[in-house]
Amino acid sequence: MLSVAPRAYFTLYLCALQTIRVHPELDGHTLDVVHSLTYVLITDVCQDDWTYFKGYCYRKVSSCDSWNESQQTCTALEANLPSIHSQEENVYVQSLHGGEHSWLGLSDIKSEGTFVWSDGTLFDFHYWAKHQPNNFHNEDCVHTLGFLQDHTYEWNDINCTDCHRFTCKRGNVPIANKTTTILWISFRRSKQDKYN
């Protein structure tokens, strides 16, 4: 029996295979049906205090800090402020903070108007609020507007010294290293029994 703490989420991936082995030493008359079941429980993939989503581990940090300090905290955890590559991931990351503002790993600190992710991934998705980014008073870092106060998961550029909560994202989790395989032989019978 599997017991799960309240509000814990897990995903179980299964892969079942069946192999038939013929034993030549018995004139090919005896068969083994070998079953294997490979599984991975996703709660085992990420460390404590991290949650799994689409191949990555995320850790919510509720304390308020500047963009640079937040990125340094994530770096110390062998992670980065989150890069976002789909609307689904955008909603997931913002939901971790209950719809409140939080930092993203996006900035144009090095070159005004050229936004890059702190983890070096491709800038292939954005969800700017209307009239954003606007660089009002030299705003070089990006935070989420959340989903409170009629916001709909949009982004805004803001001063990097502002104080916001943040999430750290640790990338691509090698699930294959976490799999467990169970093998068993369900029965052995003679080929002749099949036709009797």
VOZA-576327 format. One line per 10 residues: number of its first residue (from 1); their letters; for each residue x, y negated, z negated of N, C-alpha, C. Coordinates in nm, 3 decimals, padded with zeros to 5 digits. Example, Ala and Ser with C-alpha at 12.3 -4.5 7.8 and 13.67 -1.06 7.14 Angstrom:
VOZA-576327
1> AS> 01.319,00.569,-00.780,01.230,00.450,-00.780,01.320,00.330,-00.780 ~ 01.285,00.225,-00.708,01.367,00.106,-00.714,01.290,-00.003,-00.787
end
This chain:
VOZA-576327
1> MLSVAPRAYF> 00.084,00.119,00.000,00.000,00.000,00.000,00.088,-00.124,00.000 ~ 00.054,-00.220,00.080,00.131,-00.343,00.093,00.060,-00.453,00.016 ~ 00.128,-00.511,-00.080,00.066,-00.624,-00.152,00.136,-00.751,-00.108 ~ 00.058,-00.853,-00.085,00.111,-00.980,-00.036,00.065,-01.090,-00.130 ~ 00.157,-01.178,-00.168,00.122,-01.290,-00.255,00.022,-01.381,-00.184 ~ -00.063,-01.449,-00.258,-00.159,-01.540,-00.194,-00.089,-01.640,-00.104 ~ -00.148,-01.668,00.013,-00.101,-01.764,00.111,00.028,-01.720,00.179 ~ 00.070,-01.593,00.159,00.187,-01.544,00.231,00.140,-01.494,00.367 ~ 00.219,-01.520,00.467,00.182,-01.479,00.602,00.287,-01.383,00.653 ~ 00.243,-01.280,00.723,00.337,-01.187,00.780,00.282,-01.133,00.911
11> TLYLCALQTI> 00.374,-01.085,00.991,00.338,-01.022,01.117,00.412,-00.891,01.124 ~ 00.345,-00.786,01.164,00.406,-00.655,01.176,00.405,-00.616,01.323 ~ 00.524,-00.596,01.379,00.536,-00.553,01.518,00.569,-00.405,01.521 ~ 00.495,-00.327,01.600,00.516,-00.184,01.608,00.549,-00.142,01.750 ~ 00.632,-00.042,01.760,00.660,00.019,01.890,00.665,00.169,01.866 ~ 00.571,00.244,01.922,00.564,00.389,01.902,00.605,00.460,02.030 ~ 00.685,00.563,02.015,00.732,00.642,02.129,00.709,00.789,02.101 ~ 00.685,00.867,02.204,00.672,01.011,02.191,00.765,01.076,02.292 ~ 00.847,01.168,02.245,00.942,01.238,02.331,00.917,01.387,02.317 ~ 00.916,01.458,02.428,00.899,01.604,02.425,01.034,01.666,02.457
21> RVHPELDGHT> 01.081,01.753,02.366,01.209,01.820,02.387,01.182,01.969,02.412 ~ 01.243,02.022,02.515,01.233,02.166,02.545,01.363,02.230,02.500 ~ 01.352,02.344,02.430,01.470,02.413,02.378,01.515,02.521,02.476 ~ 01.623,02.497,02.552,01.667,02.596,02.650,01.717,02.725,02.585 ~ 01.766,02.715,02.460,01.817,02.835,02.394,01.707,02.938,02.368 ~ 01.582,02.894,02.376,01.467,02.984,02.360,01.396,03.001,02.493 ~ 01.474,03.003,02.600,01.422,03.020,02.736,01.321,02.914,02.774 ~ 01.333,02.798,02.717,01.245,02.689,02.754,01.101,02.709,02.711 ~ 01.077,02.795,02.613,00.939,02.825,02.572,00.895,02.748,02.448 ~ 00.986,02.682,02.379,00.947,02.613,02.256,00.962,02.463,02.276
31> LDVVHSLTYV> 00.861,02.389,02.234,00.859,02.244,02.249,00.861,02.176,02.113 ~ 00.930,02.065,02.103,00.918,01.975,01.988,00.855,01.847,02.039 ~ 00.760,01.794,01.967,00.710,01.661,01.998,00.767,01.568,01.891 ~ 00.856,01.482,01.934,00.924,01.392,01.840,00.861,01.254,01.852 ~ 00.817,01.201,01.742,00.756,01.068,01.739,00.854,00.972,01.672 ~ 00.860,00.851,01.721,00.938,00.749,01.651,00.853,00.624,01.641 ~ 00.863,00.558,01.531,00.791,00.434,01.507,00.893,00.330,01.465 ~ 00.904,00.223,01.541,00.996,00.115,01.508,00.913,-00.005,01.464 ~ 00.950,-00.067,01.354,00.873,-00.181,01.306,00.965,-00.289,01.251 ~ 00.913,-00.408,01.251,00.981,-00.519,01.184,00.873,-00.600,01.114
41> LITDVCQDDW> 00.893,-00.625,00.987,00.803,-00.708,00.909,00.863,-00.848,00.908 ~ 00.792,-00.946,00.966,00.850,-01.078,00.990,00.886,-01.151,00.861 ~ 00.821,-01.120,00.751,00.861,-01.186,00.626,01.003,-01.149,00.587 ~ 01.055,-01.037,00.641,01.191,-00.996,00.610,01.295,-01.070,00.694 ~ 01.253,-01.138,00.801,01.345,-01.200,00.893,01.407,-01.327,00.835 ~ 01.328,-01.408,00.770,01.375,-01.535,00.712,01.402,-01.518,00.562 ~ 01.496,-01.595,00.512,01.529,-01.592,00.370,01.415,-01.652,00.288 ~ 01.422,-01.632,00.156,01.324,-01.693,00.066,01.318,-01.844,00.090 ~ 01.201,-01.901,00.076,01.175,-02.044,00.095,01.176,-02.086,00.242 ~ 01.191,-01.992,00.334,01.185,-02.020,00.478,01.065,-01.946,00.534
51> TYFKGYCYRK> 01.003,-02.003,00.637,00.891,-01.936,00.703,00.927,-01.910,00.849 ~ 00.868,-01.806,00.905,00.897,-01.766,01.042,00.792,-01.820,01.138 ~ 00.837,-01.871,01.254,00.745,-01.910,01.360,00.816,-01.900,01.495 ~ 00.768,-01.813,01.581,00.814,-01.801,01.721,00.966,-01.792,01.736 ~ 01.029,-01.707,01.657,01.172,-01.683,01.674,01.263,-01.772,01.591 ~ 01.208,-01.860,01.508,01.287,-01.951,01.426,01.240,-01.948,01.281 ~ 01.329,-01.988,01.191,01.295,-02.001,01.050,01.290,-02.149,01.015 ~ 01.190,-02.187,00.935,01.167,-02.326,00.897,01.162,-02.337,00.745 ~ 01.218,-02.444,00.694,01.212,-02.470,00.550,01.163,-02.612,00.526 ~ 01.054,-02.623,00.456,00.996,-02.753,00.422,01.072,-02.812,00.304
61> VSSCDSWNES> 01.110,-02.939,00.317,01.176,-03.011,00.207,01.084,-03.127,00.172 ~ 01.034,-03.126,00.049,00.932,-03.225,00.009,00.990,-03.356,-00.041 ~ 01.120,-03.358,-00.069,01.179,-03.483,-00.115,01.192,-03.581,00.001 ~ 01.198,-03.707,-00.033,01.205,-03.815,00.066,01.352,-03.855,00.085 ~ 01.392,-03.870,00.213,01.530,-03.911,00.238,01.539,-03.980,00.374 ~ 01.654,-04.044,00.400,01.677,-04.107,00.531,01.699,-03.997,00.635 ~ 01.699,-04.037,00.763,01.719,-03.939,00.870,01.857,-03.874,00.858 ~ 01.961,-03.955,00.839,02.098,-03.901,00.830,02.115,-03.808,00.711 ~ 02.064,-03.847,00.595,02.074,-03.762,00.476,01.994,-03.634,00.494 ~ 01.879,-03.645,00.558,01.797,-03.526,00.584,01.870,-03.429,00.676
71> QQTCTALEAN> 01.932,-03.482,00.781,02.009,-03.398,00.873,02.126,-03.332,00.801 ~ 02.192,-03.406,00.711,02.304,-03.349,00.634,02.257,-03.237,00.543 ~ 02.138,-03.254,00.483,02.082,-03.148,00.398,02.058,-03.023,00.482 ~ 01.999,-03.041,00.600,01.974,-02.927,00.689,02.105,-02.861,00.732 ~ 02.206,-02.941,00.764,02.335,-02.887,00.805,02.395,-02.801,00.694 ~ 02.382,-02.845,00.570,02.431,-02.767,00.456,02.358,-02.633,00.444 ~ 02.238,-02.626,00.498,02.160,-02.502,00.498,02.179,-02.423,00.628 ~ 02.280,-02.463,00.707,02.308,-02.401,00.838,02.187,-02.413,00.931 ~ 02.129,-02.533,00.932,02.010,-02.561,01.012,02.018,-02.705,01.064 ~ 01.910,-02.751,01.125,01.899,-02.888,01.175,01.758,-02.938,01.148
81> LPSIHSQEEN> 01.741,-03.070,01.154,01.605,-03.122,01.159,01.539,-03.060,01.282 ~ 01.409,-03.039,01.281,01.347,-02.960,01.387,01.344,-03.027,01.524 ~ 01.375,-02.947,01.624,01.349,-02.984,01.763,01.214,-02.921,01.798 ~ 01.138,-02.987,01.880,01.002,-02.942,01.915,00.998,-02.915,02.065 ~ 00.947,-02.797,02.101,00.947,-02.758,02.242,00.810,-02.717,02.295 ~ 00.706,-02.737,02.214,00.569,-02.709,02.259,00.471,-02.777,02.163 ~ 00.349,-02.794,02.208,00.247,-02.853,02.120,00.218,-02.759,02.003 ~ 00.225,-02.631,02.027,00.202,-02.534,01.920,00.306,-02.550,01.808 ~ 00.431,-02.565,01.846,00.537,-02.587,01.746,00.520,-02.723,01.678 ~ 00.481,-02.824,01.754,00.456,-02.957,01.699,00.351,-02.952,01.587
91> VYVQSLHGGE> 00.242,-02.885,01.614,00.135,-02.873,01.514,00.184,-02.792,01.393 ~ 00.257,-02.684,01.419,00.308,-02.601,01.310,00.398,-02.682,01.215 ~ 00.496,-02.752,01.270,00.590,-02.827,01.188,00.519,-02.936,01.108 ~ 00.425,-03.007,01.171,00.354,-03.114,01.099,00.260,-03.057,00.993 ~ 00.210,-02.938,01.016,00.122,-02.876,00.917,00.197,-02.835,00.790 ~ 00.326,-02.811,00.802,00.406,-02.776,00.684,00.400,-02.886,00.577 ~ 00.383,-03.010,00.620,00.378,-03.124,00.527,00.237,-03.176,00.508 ~ 00.139,-03.095,00.540,00.000,-03.133,00.516,-00.046,-03.255,00.592 ~ 00.015,-03.281,00.707,-00.028,-03.394,00.788,00.038,-03.526,00.754 ~ 00.130,-03.525,00.658,00.203,-03.647,00.621,00.318,-03.671,00.720
101> HSWLGLSDIK> 00.376,-03.790,00.716,00.491,-03.822,00.801,00.609,-03.732,00.763 ~ 00.687,-03.694,00.863,00.811,-03.619,00.837,00.907,-03.641,00.954 ~ 01.036,-03.627,00.923,01.139,-03.648,01.025,01.139,-03.536,01.127 ~ 01.171,-03.573,01.251,01.208,-03.477,01.354,01.357,-03.495,01.381 ~ 01.417,-03.399,01.448,01.560,-03.408,01.479,01.588,-03.488,01.605 ~ 01.500,-03.579,01.641,01.512,-03.656,01.764,01.558,-03.799,01.735 ~ 01.655,-03.846,01.812,01.702,-03.985,01.794,01.767,-04.034,01.924 ~ 01.781,-04.167,01.931,01.860,-04.227,02.040,01.971,-04.313,01.979 ~ 02.029,-04.263,01.872,02.135,-04.333,01.798,02.256,-04.360,01.887 ~ 02.296,-04.262,01.968,02.418,-04.275,02.048,02.399,-04.362,02.171
111> SEGTFVWSDG> 02.278,-04.359,02.230,02.254,-04.436,02.352,02.107,-04.478,02.355 ~ 02.083,-04.606,02.341,01.946,-04.659,02.333,01.861,-04.610,02.451 ~ 01.748,-04.550,02.417,01.654,-04.503,02.518,01.679,-04.361,02.566 ~ 01.792,-04.302,02.526,01.822,-04.163,02.562,01.807,-04.077,02.438 ~ 01.692,-04.014,02.424,01.663,-03.934,02.305,01.720,-03.794,02.319 ~ 01.784,-03.749,02.212,01.842,-03.614,02.208,01.806,-03.547,02.075 ~ 01.799,-03.415,02.080,01.773,-03.336,01.958,01.903,-03.313,01.883 ~ 01.897,-03.315,01.751,02.017,-03.296,01.670,02.075,-03.155,01.684 ~ 01.995,-03.057,01.727,02.046,-02.922,01.746,02.102,-02.899,01.886 ~ 02.100,-03.004,01.970,02.157,-02.995,02.104,02.069,-02.928,02.208
121> TLFDFHYWAK> 01.946,-02.890,02.172,01.857,-02.826,02.270,01.801,-02.929,02.367 ~ 01.747,-02.880,02.476,01.694,-02.963,02.583,01.573,-03.045,02.536 ~ 01.568,-03.170,02.574,01.453,-03.256,02.543,01.347,-03.231,02.650 ~ 01.269,-03.125,02.631,01.174,-03.080,02.731,01.027,-03.097,02.690 ~ 01.004,-03.159,02.575,00.868,-03.182,02.527,00.868,-03.308,02.441 ~ 00.762,-03.389,02.452,00.745,-03.504,02.362,00.596,-03.528,02.344 ~ 00.564,-03.598,02.236,00.423,-03.627,02.207,00.413,-03.765,02.140 ~ 00.457,-03.866,02.213,00.461,-04.002,02.160,00.321,-04.058,02.138 ~ 00.308,-04.138,02.034,00.186,-04.216,02.012,00.181,-04.325,02.119 ~ 00.066,-04.384,02.135,00.048,-04.490,02.234,00.148,-04.604,02.208
131> HQPNNFHNED> 00.211,-04.653,02.313,00.310,-04.762,02.310,00.438,-04.724,02.236 ~ 00.466,-04.595,02.224,00.589,-04.549,02.160,00.671,-04.469,02.261 ~ 00.801,-04.466,02.247,00.882,-04.541,02.150,00.896,-04.687,02.193 ~ 00.907,-04.775,02.095,00.914,-04.918,02.129,01.039,-04.988,02.076 ~ 01.122,-04.918,02.000,01.247,-04.973,01.946,01.225,-05.104,01.869 ~ 01.114,-05.118,01.802,01.083,-05.238,01.725,01.182,-05.250,01.610 ~ 01.259,-05.357,01.606,01.363,-05.380,01.505,01.465,-05.267,01.501 ~ 01.511,-05.223,01.619,01.618,-05.124,01.631,01.581,-04.989,01.569 ~ 01.472,-04.932,01.613,01.426,-04.802,01.564,01.490,-04.691,01.649 ~ 01.577,-04.612,01.587,01.652,-04.510,01.661,01.618,-04.367,01.624
141> CVHTLGFLQD> 01.536,-04.346,01.522,01.503,-04.211,01.479,01.352,-04.187,01.493 ~ 01.314,-04.061,01.496,01.175,-04.027,01.524,01.115,-03.949,01.408 ~ 00.992,-03.989,01.374,00.918,-03.913,01.273,00.779,-03.881,01.328 ~ 00.715,-03.787,01.263,00.580,-03.748,01.301,00.481,-03.840,01.232 ~ 00.369,-03.864,01.296,00.262,-03.942,01.234,00.162,-03.851,01.162 ~ 00.176,-03.721,01.182,00.087,-03.627,01.114,-00.052,-03.626,01.174 ~ -00.145,-03.577,01.094,-00.283,-03.570,01.142,-00.380,-03.638,01.047 ~ -00.328,-03.717,00.955,-00.414,-03.794,00.866,-00.437,-03.932,00.927 ~ -00.532,-04.005,00.878,-00.561,-04.142,00.923,-00.579,-04.149,01.075 ~ -00.654,-04.054,01.129,-00.687,-04.049,01.273,-00.567,-04.030,01.366
151> HTYEWNDINC> -00.456,-03.986,01.314,-00.343,-03.951,01.401,-00.361,-03.807,01.448 ~ -00.307,-03.778,01.563,-00.324,-03.643,01.619,-00.189,-03.581,01.654 ~ -00.104,-03.564,01.552,00.025,-03.497,01.567,00.123,-03.574,01.657 ~ 00.105,-03.704,01.667,00.190,-03.785,01.756,00.321,-03.824,01.687 ~ 00.412,-03.880,01.768,00.544,-03.921,01.721,00.561,-04.072,01.733 ~ 00.655,-04.122,01.651,00.683,-04.265,01.649,00.833,-04.285,01.624 ~ 00.894,-04.382,01.692,01.032,-04.415,01.657,01.029,-04.513,01.541 ~ 01.127,-04.501,01.454,01.128,-04.577,01.329,01.273,-04.596,01.285 ~ 01.295,-04.685,01.191,01.429,-04.710,01.141,01.483,-04.585,01.070 ~ 01.606,-04.551,01.098,01.667,-04.429,01.045,01.687,-04.432,00.893
161> TDCHRFTCKR> 01.685,-04.550,00.833,01.704,-04.559,00.688,01.574,-04.544,00.610 ~ 01.459,-04.537,00.681,01.332,-04.514,00.612,01.337,-04.380,00.541 ~ 01.246,-04.363,00.447,01.245,-04.242,00.365,01.124,-04.156,00.400 ~ 01.151,-04.033,00.445,01.044,-03.939,00.479,01.080,-03.798,00.435 ~ 00.977,-03.716,00.422,00.998,-03.573,00.400,01.054,-03.514,00.529 ~ 01.096,-03.388,00.523,01.151,-03.327,00.644,01.146,-03.175,00.637 ~ 01.169,-03.116,00.752,01.175,-02.971,00.767,01.310,-02.938,00.830 ~ 01.368,-02.827,00.788,01.490,-02.777,00.852,01.452,-02.657,00.938 ~ 01.516,-02.646,01.052,01.488,-02.538,01.147,01.617,-02.462,01.174 ~ 01.610,-02.334,01.154,01.726,-02.248,01.179,01.695,-02.161,01.299
171> GNVPIANKTT> 01.785,-02.157,01.395,01.749,-02.098,01.522,01.801,-01.962,01.552 ~ 01.747,-01.923,01.654,01.699,-01.797,01.706,01.734,-01.677,01.621 ~ 01.632,-01.626,01.557,01.645,-01.516,01.463,01.659,-01.385,01.540 ~ 01.767,-01.310,01.516,01.786,-01.183,01.587,01.700,-01.073,01.528 ~ 01.576,-01.065,01.570,01.483,-00.967,01.514,01.533,-00.825,01.532 ~ 01.599,-00.796,01.641,01.643,-00.659,01.668,01.732,-00.604,01.556 ~ 01.805,-00.691,01.487,01.890,-00.645,01.379,01.812,-00.612,01.253 ~ 01.684,-00.646,01.251,01.603,-00.624,01.132,01.504,-00.509,01.148 ~ 01.510,-00.435,01.259,01.412,-00.330,01.282,01.446,-00.205,01.202 ~ 01.345,-00.127,01.172,01.359,00.001,01.104,01.290,00.105,01.189
181> TILWISFRRS> 01.354,00.220,01.208,01.295,00.326,01.289,01.271,00.448,01.202 ~ 01.153,00.507,01.217,01.117,00.630,01.147,01.100,00.738,01.254 ~ 01.164,00.852,01.236,01.150,00.963,01.329,01.088,01.082,01.255 ~ 01.001,01.154,01.323,00.950,01.278,01.266,00.907,01.372,01.378 ~ 00.908,01.500,01.346,00.862,01.601,01.441,00.724,01.645,01.396 ~ 00.627,01.626,01.484,00.490,01.654,01.441,00.456,01.802,01.450 ~ 00.507,01.874,01.549,00.481,02.018,01.556,00.576,02.083,01.655 ~ 00.584,02.212,01.643,00.663,02.292,01.736,00.572,02.405,01.782 ~ 00.567,02.427,01.913,00.484,02.536,01.962,00.545,02.593,02.089 ~ 00.501,02.711,02.122,00.545,02.778,02.242,00.466,02.721,02.359
191> KQDKYN> 00.529,02.717,02.477,00.457,02.675,02.596,00.338,02.765,02.623 ~ 00.350,02.890,02.590,00.242,02.986,02.615,00.118,02.951,02.534 ~ 00.136,02.894,02.413,00.021,02.858,02.328,-00.066,02.752,02.395 ~ -00.007,02.673,02.482,-00.079,02.564,02.547,-00.193,02.617,02.634 ~ -00.177,02.735,02.689,-00.276,02.790,02.782,-00.366,02.895,02.717 ~ -00.350,02.926,02.591,-00.433,03.027,02.521,-00.552,02.963,02.453
end
